[in-house]
Amino acid sequence: MRRILAAVVVASPVLVAACLRVGHWQVDVDRTHITVTPRPRRHCSFCRGAGGCWMGGPFPEMEACGCWSDRRHLRIRIGAAPDPWPEPSF
């Protein structure tokens, strides 16, 4: 188990660096996990980097652009998972 954890801790910065080079991503680092989320592309012909556009009509709504909303988020857990239901001691 410790070998797997060590491999994940070593591989996660490499994975994050590779993701940042490949596309437009935002990286959030916490003490329990690393989250990589997509960002809008500056050269998108639909939204031009704004992340969406206003659709017309009597009640205009903001529609998310597919340049970021169709891509998946990545969450890498660091360390052991906490016990979701700790039982009280007797």
N, C-alpha and C positions, 0 to 999 in steps of 0.2 A: 504494500500500500504506500509506503514511504517513497519507493522508487517512482511510482506513478505520479505522486504529488510533486516530487522533485522534477520530473520530466515536464509536467504542466507549468510549473513556475519558471523553468528555463525556457520553454517553448513559447510562453505567452507574450513576452516582449518582442520576440521575432515575428510572431503572428501579427501583432499590432503594427509593427513597422512595415510589414508586407502589405497589410490592408491600407495603410495610409499612402503608400506609394501607388497602389493600383487604382484607387478611386477617391472620391470625396467622402471622407468619413470624419466623425467626431468621436473622440475617445474620452470616456469618463472613467476615472480610476477611483475606487473606494477601497477600504481596508478588507472588504469581503469579496469583491468581484471587479472585473474590468468589463465595461460596456462599450461596444463599438456600434454607433448608429449612423445611418446614411445622412448626408447633407445634400441640398440642391446643387446641381451643376451650374456653373456660371454661364456656360455657352449653350444652354438648353434653348431650343428655338421656341418652346411653348411658354415657359415661365421666365426665361432670361435671368435665372439665379434667385428669383424671389420665392420659389417653393410652391407656387400656385398662381392662379389668376382668378379674377372675378368673372363669374358667368352672368350674362345679362338676364333681363326679364324684370317683372315687376318687383320681385324679391331677390335681389342679387345675393349669391352665395360664393364663398371662396372654395374653389376646387383644387385639391392637392394635385401636383404634377407627378407624373409617373417616373420622372428622373430620380426621385428619392423615395416616394411612398411605396413603390413596388419592390424595393430591395429589402432584404431581411436584416434584422438586428442581430448582433452577436453578443452573448453574455458569457464570460469566462469566470467561473467561480474560483476563488483563491482560498486554499485551506479546506478544512473539514466542514461539512454541512452541520449547522446547529440542529439540535433535537427540536422538532416542531412542537411536541407535546411532552415537556418534562414532567415526570411524575413526582409528586411530593413524597418525601421520605416518611416512614411510619414512626 
